[in-house]
Amino acid sequence: MGYDWKKICRTKTDKELYLIYLGQKNLCEDAQISAEEELKSRSFDFDNVGKHQKKWELERLIEEERDAKSLFSFGIQRSRHFLISGIMGALMSSLIILDYFFNFMNNEGPVLKESEIYIFSLLTLGMSAVGFIGYYNKRKREKYRKRKMKVLIEQL
């Protein structure tokens, strides 16, 4: 039983159809022919593919920005989350180190060993480093995305 590639291709985006047409999607020859026919029926300009690719890149960047701003973006942290993590790590490591030297916190509970203090201070310093590095990388990506979107809009 074969697939109805004409019907399947009608539901695909131009980008997906173009990738099928190029053979970058591992599908049969009938799929490539149907993709080409569907692109032609949509008046796809095969001579000016660069313009389409810029449009697809802009759509991808807009979607990425939308995901970054989404309230329910699981696995995607905003730059401010990294900044808060870095600040909290720096504050915690500062407190641990200052308490070690000046013993200003109330030590009613069990006293920490010196090795545990080193471990906690290293962990909080690591948390701070990861937070600040993540913040730097996220901000860099956001700036790149805005700059790239501006260039693509001007070119289109």
C-alpha positions in Angstrom: 0.0 0.0 0.0 1.4 3.3 -1.0 1.1 6.7 0.5 -1.0 9.5 -1.1 1.9 11.9 -1.4 -0.2 14.6 -3.1 -2.5 14.7 -0.1 0.4 14.6 2.3 2.3 17.4 0.5 -0.7 19.7 0.7 -0.3 19.8 4.5 3.4 20.5 4.5 5.1 23.9 4.7 7.1 25.3 1.8 10.3 24.7 3.8 9.4 21.0 4.4 8.4 20.6 0.7 11.6 22.2 -0.5 13.7 19.8 1.7 11.7 16.8 0.4 12.3 18.1 -3.2 16.0 18.4 -2.6 16.1 14.9 -1.2 17.3 16.0 2.2 14.4 14.1 3.7 14.9 10.4 3.1 11.7 9.7 1.2 10.9 8.0 -2.0 11.0 9.5 -5.5 7.2 9.8 -5.6 7.4 12.1 -2.5 10.0 14.3 -4.3 7.9 14.6 -7.4 4.7 15.4 -5.4 6.7 18.0 -3.4 7.9 19.6 -6.6 4.3 19.7 -8.0 2.9 21.2 -4.8 5.6 23.8 -4.7 4.8 24.7 -8.3 1.1 24.9 -7.5 2.0 27.4 -4.7 4.0 29.5 -7.2 7.3 28.8 -5.4 10.1 30.7 -7.0 12.9 28.1 -7.6 15.2 30.7 -9.1 15.1 32.9 -5.9 15.5 30.3 -3.2 17.7 32.6 -1.1 14.7 34.9 -0.4 12.7 31.9 0.9 15.6 30.7 3.0 15.9 34.2 4.6 12.2 34.1 5.3 12.5 30.6 6.9 15.5 31.8 9.0 13.5 34.8 10.2 10.5 32.6 11.1 12.9 30.3 13.1 14.4 33.2 15.0 10.9 34.6 15.7 9.8 31.2 17.0 13.0 31.0 19.1 12.3 34.4 20.6 8.7 33.5 21.3 9.8 30.3 23.1 12.4 32.3 25.2 9.7 34.7 26.3 7.1 32.0 26.9 5.9 31.6 30.5 5.8 27.8 30.2 9.1 27.2 28.4 10.3 24.0 30.1 14.0 23.4 29.7 14.6 27.0 28.3 15.7 29.4 31.0 15.6 33.1 30.5 18.8 35.2 31.0 17.4 36.6 34.2 17.1 33.1 35.7 20.8 32.6 35.1 21.6 36.0 36.6 19.5 35.3 39.7 21.3 32.0 40.1 24.7 33.7 39.8 23.8 36.3 42.3 22.4 33.8 44.8 25.5 31.6 44.4 27.8 34.6 45.0 25.8 35.6 48.1 25.8 32.1 49.5 29.5 31.6 48.9 30.2 35.0 50.4 28.3 34.2 53.6 30.0 30.8 53.9 33.5 32.3 53.5 32.8 35.3 55.8 31.3 33.0 58.4 34.4 30.8 58.2 36.7 33.7 58.9 34.6 35.8 61.3 32.2 33.2 62.8 29.3 35.6 62.8 26.4 33.1 62.2 24.8 31.4 65.2 26.2 27.9 65.4 23.6 26.2 67.6 23.4 23.1 65.4 26.1 20.6 64.6 29.3 22.3 63.6 30.5 21.8 60.1 33.9 20.3 59.5 36.5 22.3 57.6 36.2 20.0 54.6 32.4 20.5 54.4 32.9 24.2 54.5 35.3 23.9 51.5 32.8 21.7 49.7 29.9 24.1 50.3 31.9 27.1 49.3 33.1 25.4 46.1 29.6 24.3 45.2 28.2 27.8 45.7 31.0 29.3 43.7 30.3 26.8 41.0 26.7 27.7 41.1 27.6 31.4 40.8 30.0 30.7 37.9 27.4 28.6 36.0 24.8 31.3 36.6 27.0 34.2 35.3 28.3 32.2 32.3 24.8 31.1 31.4 23.6 34.7 31.7 26.4 35.9 29.5 25.7 33.2 26.9 21.9 33.9 26.9 22.4 37.7 26.5 24.9 37.1 23.7 22.3 34.9 21.9 19.5 37.4 22.5 21.6 40.2 21.0 22.6 38.0 18.0 19.0 37.1 17.4 17.8 40.7 17.5 20.6 41.8 15.2 20.0 38.9 12.8 16.3 39.6 12.7 16.8 43.2 11.9 19.2 42.3 9.1 16.8 39.7 7.7 13.8 42.2 7.8 15.8 44.8 6.0 16.8 42.2 3.3 13.2 41.0 2.8 
